[in-house]
Amino acid sequence: MAGILHAPPGRAGRLWLQHRLSTAQRGADLLDQKLRILRAERERLTLQRDRTATAWEAASREADAWLLRGVLLGGEQSLRLAAAPLPAEVRIIWEQSMGVRYPAEATCTMPEPSLDAPPAGNAALVAARDCYRRALQLAVEQAANETAVRVLEAQETATRRRLRAIEDRWIPRLQEALAELQFKLEEEEHTDGVRLRWAAGNPTGAQRDGRREGRP
């Protein structure tokens, strides 16, 4: 396993593996922390998205009902006269969390009728205009929340995949390689210890063995 990981031999290899194992474990801890933060933010925005969607649908239905009444009372000509002269402006505020950028807030600014504009044909059209303004603001918020949820879901999936790769593959490989190398080093140390104790108890034999090993 150490060969597969290209670890140096001996004690240097043990330090090499220990360092990389510690790095992998710290990386897993950071990814786990990032995953928990992303999950909490995604759950918060999902709840906010669902609430906004419900309010948007209700505001749209109310606006449609008032519009129908206004058209029935004043005709289509009154509807054209009540239309806004300029388009609405949308402003998105972005936020960054754990390296992930997503829309955090959205506002919609709608033009006010000019002072010389003709008044709305009837009260129903005034109510419809107010309801549509509210529905448009909610629609903008809904779009921002939906985008944020999708971005966070994608990052959450990618982070979970990286964490799983480290925890399920990389860390076990390093642990196995370190255990194998540790066992090998302990065996070598035990063998060296036996040889040294034998040499200490048999100095003559050790010298003879040393001279024999030095012969060509």
C-alpha positions as CSV (number, residue, x, y, z in Angstrom):
1,M,0.0,0.0,0.0
2,A,2.9,2.4,0.8
3,G,4.3,1.7,-2.7
4,I,1.0,2.6,-4.3
5,L,1.0,5.8,-2.3
6,H,4.7,6.4,-3.2
7,A,5.7,6.7,0.4
8,P,9.4,6.8,1.2
9,P,10.8,3.7,2.9
10,G,11.6,3.4,6.6
11,R,11.0,6.0,9.3
12,A,10.8,8.8,6.7
13,G,7.9,7.0,5.2
14,R,6.1,6.8,8.5
15,L,6.4,10.5,9.0
16,W,5.3,11.0,5.4
17,L,2.2,8.9,5.9
18,Q,1.4,10.4,9.3
19,H,1.6,13.9,7.9
20,R,-0.7,13.1,5.0
21,L,-3.1,11.2,7.2
22,S,-3.3,14.3,9.5
23,T,-3.9,16.5,6.5
24,A,-6.6,14.3,5.2
25,Q,-8.4,14.2,8.6
26,R,-8.2,18.0,8.9
27,G,-9.6,18.2,5.3
28,A,-12.4,15.9,6.2
29,D,-13.3,18.0,9.3
30,L,-13.4,21.2,7.3
31,L,-15.5,19.6,4.6
32,D,-17.9,18.2,7.3
33,Q,-18.1,21.7,8.8
34,K,-18.8,23.2,5.3
35,L,-21.4,20.6,4.6
36,R,-23.3,21.4,7.9
37,I,-23.2,25.1,7.2
38,L,-24.4,24.7,3.6
39,R,-27.2,22.3,4.7
40,A,-28.4,24.7,7.3
41,E,-28.5,27.6,4.9
42,R,-30.1,25.5,2.2
43,E,-32.8,24.4,4.6
44,R,-33.5,28.0,5.7
45,L,-33.8,29.2,2.2
46,T,-35.9,26.3,1.1
47,L,-38.4,27.2,3.9
48,Q,-38.3,30.8,2.8
49,R,-38.8,29.8,-0.8
50,D,-41.8,27.7,0.0
51,R,-43.4,30.5,2.1
52,T,-42.7,33.1,-0.6
53,A,-44.2,30.8,-3.3
54,T,-47.4,30.4,-1.3
55,A,-47.6,34.2,-0.8
56,W,-46.9,34.8,-4.4
57,E,-49.6,32.5,-5.6
58,A,-52.1,34.1,-3.2
59,A,-51.2,37.6,-4.3
60,S,-51.4,36.7,-8.0
61,R,-54.8,35.2,-7.6
62,E,-56.1,38.3,-5.7
63,A,-54.6,40.5,-8.4
64,D,-56.2,38.5,-11.2
65,A,-59.6,38.8,-9.4
66,W,-59.3,42.5,-9.0
67,L,-58.2,42.9,-12.6
68,L,-61.2,41.0,-13.9
69,R,-63.5,43.2,-11.9
70,G,-61.7,46.4,-13.2
71,V,-62.0,45.3,-16.8
72,L,-65.6,44.4,-16.4
73,L,-66.3,47.8,-14.9
74,G,-64.2,50.0,-17.2
75,G,-63.3,48.0,-20.2
76,E,-59.9,47.2,-21.8
77,Q,-59.3,50.9,-22.5
78,S,-59.2,51.6,-18.8
79,L,-56.7,48.8,-18.4
80,R,-54.3,50.3,-20.9
81,L,-54.6,53.6,-19.2
82,A,-53.7,52.1,-15.9
83,A,-50.6,50.4,-17.1
84,A,-47.2,51.5,-15.7
85,P,-45.3,53.8,-18.1
86,L,-41.9,52.2,-17.3
87,P,-40.6,48.7,-16.5
88,A,-39.8,47.7,-13.0
89,E,-36.1,47.5,-11.8
90,V,-34.8,44.5,-10.0
91,R,-31.8,44.6,-7.6
92,I,-30.0,41.4,-6.4
93,I,-27.8,41.3,-3.3
94,W,-25.4,38.5,-3.4
95,E,-23.9,36.7,-0.4
96,Q,-20.9,34.3,0.0
97,S,-20.7,31.5,2.5
98,M,-18.0,28.9,2.7
99,G,-16.8,30.0,-0.8
100,V,-20.3,29.7,-2.3
101,R,-21.9,32.8,-3.9
102,Y,-25.7,32.9,-4.2
103,P,-28.5,35.5,-4.2
104,A,-29.4,36.5,-0.7
105,E,-31.9,39.2,-1.2
106,A,-33.9,40.7,-4.1
107,T,-35.8,43.9,-4.3
108,C,-38.1,45.2,-7.0
109,T,-38.6,48.9,-7.6
110,M,-41.7,49.8,-9.5
111,P,-42.4,53.2,-11.1
112,E,-45.0,55.4,-9.6
113,P,-47.6,56.9,-11.9
114,S,-46.6,60.4,-13.1
115,L,-48.5,63.4,-11.8
116,D,-50.0,64.2,-15.1
117,A,-51.1,60.6,-15.8
118,P,-54.8,60.0,-16.0
119,P,-56.3,58.3,-12.8
120,A,-57.2,54.7,-12.9
121,G,-60.7,54.1,-14.3
122,N,-62.1,52.5,-11.1
123,A,-61.2,51.4,-7.6
124,A,-60.9,47.8,-8.8
125,L,-58.0,48.7,-11.1
126,V,-56.3,50.5,-8.2
127,A,-56.6,47.4,-6.1
128,A,-55.4,45.2,-8.9
129,R,-52.4,47.5,-9.5
130,D,-51.4,47.3,-5.8
131,C,-51.9,43.5,-5.7
132,Y,-49.7,43.1,-8.8
133,R,-47.0,45.2,-7.3
134,R,-47.0,43.0,-4.3
135,A,-47.1,39.8,-6.5
136,L,-44.2,41.1,-8.6
137,Q,-42.0,41.7,-5.5
138,L,-42.8,38.2,-4.3
139,A,-42.0,36.8,-7.7
140,V,-38.6,38.4,-7.6
141,E,-38.0,37.1,-4.1
142,Q,-39.1,33.6,-5.2
143,A,-36.8,33.6,-8.2
144,A,-33.8,34.6,-6.0
145,N,-34.7,32.0,-3.3
146,E,-35.1,29.3,-6.0
147,T,-31.7,30.2,-7.5
148,A,-30.0,30.2,-4.1
149,V,-31.5,26.8,-3.2
150,R,-30.3,25.3,-6.5
151,V,-26.8,26.7,-6.0
152,L,-26.5,25.5,-2.4
153,E,-27.9,22.0,-3.4
154,A,-25.2,21.7,-6.0
155,Q,-22.5,22.7,-3.7
156,E,-23.8,20.5,-0.9
157,T,-23.8,17.5,-3.3
158,A,-20.2,18.2,-4.5
159,T,-19.0,18.7,-0.9
160,R,-20.6,15.5,0.2
161,R,-19.0,13.6,-2.6
162,R,-15.5,15.0,-1.8
163,L,-16.0,14.2,1.9
164,R,-17.0,10.7,1.1
165,A,-14.0,10.2,-1.1
166,I,-11.7,11.3,1.7
167,E,-13.4,9.3,4.5
168,D,-14.2,6.1,2.5
169,R,-11.1,5.9,0.3
170,W,-8.2,8.2,1.1
171,I,-8.1,8.0,4.9
172,P,-8.5,4.2,5.0
173,R,-5.7,3.8,2.4
174,L,-3.4,6.0,4.4
175,Q,-4.3,4.2,7.7
176,E,-3.7,0.8,6.1
177,A,-0.4,1.9,4.6
178,L,0.7,3.4,7.9
179,A,-0.2,0.2,9.9
180,E,1.7,-2.0,7.4
181,L,4.8,0.2,7.6
182,Q,4.5,0.5,11.4
183,F,4.4,-3.3,11.7
184,K,7.4,-3.7,9.4
185,L,9.4,-1.1,11.4
186,E,8.5,-2.8,14.7
187,E,9.7,-6.2,13.2
188,E,12.9,-4.6,12.1
189,E,13.4,-3.0,15.5
190,H,12.7,-6.3,17.2
191,T,15.2,-8.1,15.0
192,D,17.8,-5.4,15.6
193,G,17.2,-5.6,19.4
194,V,17.6,-9.4,19.4
195,R,20.9,-9.1,17.4
196,L,22.2,-6.4,19.8
197,R,21.4,-8.4,22.9
198,W,23.0,-11.5,21.4
199,A,26.1,-9.4,20.5
200,A,26.3,-8.0,24.0
201,G,26.1,-11.5,25.5
202,N,28.6,-13.1,23.0
203,P,31.3,-10.5,22.2
204,T,33.7,-13.1,20.8
205,G,31.1,-14.6,18.5
206,A,30.0,-11.2,17.4
207,Q,33.6,-10.2,16.5
208,R,34.1,-13.5,14.7
209,D,30.8,-13.0,12.8
210,G,31.9,-9.5,12.0
211,R,35.3,-10.7,10.6
212,R,33.5,-13.4,8.6
213,E,31.0,-10.9,7.2
214,G,34.0,-8.6,6.2
215,R,35.7,-11.4,4.1
216,P,35.3,-11.1,0.3
